[in-house]
Amino acid sequence: MSPRLPDGEPVPADGSLPAAALAELRGRPLGVYVHVPFCATRCGYCDFNTYTARDLNGGGARGAFTAAAIAEVRLARRVLGATAPALDTVFFGGGTPTLLRVGELAAVLRAIEEELGLAAGAEVTTEANPESVDARSLAALRAAGFTRISLGMQSAREHVLAVLDRKHTPGRAAAAAAQAREAGFEHVNFDLIYGTPGETDDDWRASLHAALDAEPDHVSAYALTLEPGTRMHARVRRGELPTPDEDAMADRYRIADEMLAAAGLRWYELSSWARSPAARCRHNLGYWRDGNWWGIGPGAHSHVGGVRWWNVLHPATYVRRLEHGAPPAQGREVLDPFTRQFERVMLQSRLADGLAADALSGRGRASATRLAGDGLLDAGALDRGRIVLTLDGRLLADTVARDLVD
């Protein structure tokens, strides 16, 4: 099943943005996200906008992707204007970006630097499946300017990887991390998934131990979500796999927080733990702090100054539009003040440093007092004027955030 996009309003033929949105570029970090939608195989739990060679009838659109992405970079330069700040972060995600040749990724990154500029000390991340990189490719990525790598480890248990349809062996992620550090990567992240059907608490602890033994400076841990239309969702509905248990999910989160903290990694966002402030993913912090970013690639979303837009989903359509000089955006929306405030609370309340209590309405501050009494917000932080989730609050984060804005 492919993701669905909202309808939105038409995008101008030249992709231009309102002057009020462009004005919000000044004095705020700007990032670029590059969506590389290609995968060797599709994992059974994944509903991201991804395509295998079979989906693309041999992969013709994949060969044209680099030129199209560079064309969109040039479009971004024209739309954002010469006064836009240099980029603080660049993030290549997917899909599996490292299915492309290193030279292709480097060409896109080089175009981004030449057209948009990279600020001093810019964070440049690529995601990678552990089996899609080796010592040679990692060294080439580092030489091309990538500073951070995020490895899709998911689990260290073979039977859990099998249920997830992951192709790497349990030890491959740790080996890739060691190769990345040898190549000179400054920051290494592991992505982990908990709650896979058939996974036990001991399996989860073993995955965390294996991740920590590899000494990453960042770990992201995500609860498995059964997305309608995926193979895993169908298998659960047929009774081939057990339904993930919500209480077990909560227990796994607590286990992760305890083990990661004991190893010196502190949570700074609901699903993210870092060994130091410097190890935090600055690109993702841009999303959570209502930042500005341009999303390049099929299905990529962008946000500048309260205007959000999204690209066409299919790679062939994406390539065709850019080859004809048209913007690849399918639709956009201008966020009203209430929506911007709602999203600010929803996103910033995910962070360990929270948000200012005076950002809430009077009704929201009354809700915060009640939530602190219920043990879901940190009462001491609230006394200091900050909205910060407790551990119990993190497990109910969406509900808490809605209470703060209702």
Secondary structure, DSSP 8 states (H G I E B T S, - for coil): --------B---TT----HHHHHTTTTS-EEEEEEE-B-SS--TT--SS-B-TTTTTTTHHHHHHHHHHHHHHHHHHHHH-TTS--EEEEEEEES-GGGS-HHHHHHHHHHHHHHH-EEEEEEEEEEE-GGG--HHHHHHHHHHT--EEEEEEE-S-HHHHHHTT--S-TTHHHHHHHHHHHHT-SEEEEEEEE--TT--HHHHHHHHHHHHHT--SEEEEEE----TTSHHHHHHHTTSS----HHHHHHHHHHHHHHHHHTT-EEEETTEEESSGGGS-HHHHHHHTT-EEEEESTT-EEEETTEEEEE-SSHHHHHHHHHTT---EEEEEE--HHHHHHHHHHHHTTBTT-EEGGGS-HHHHHHHHHHHHTTSB-HHHHHTTEE-B-HHHHHTHHHHHHHHH-
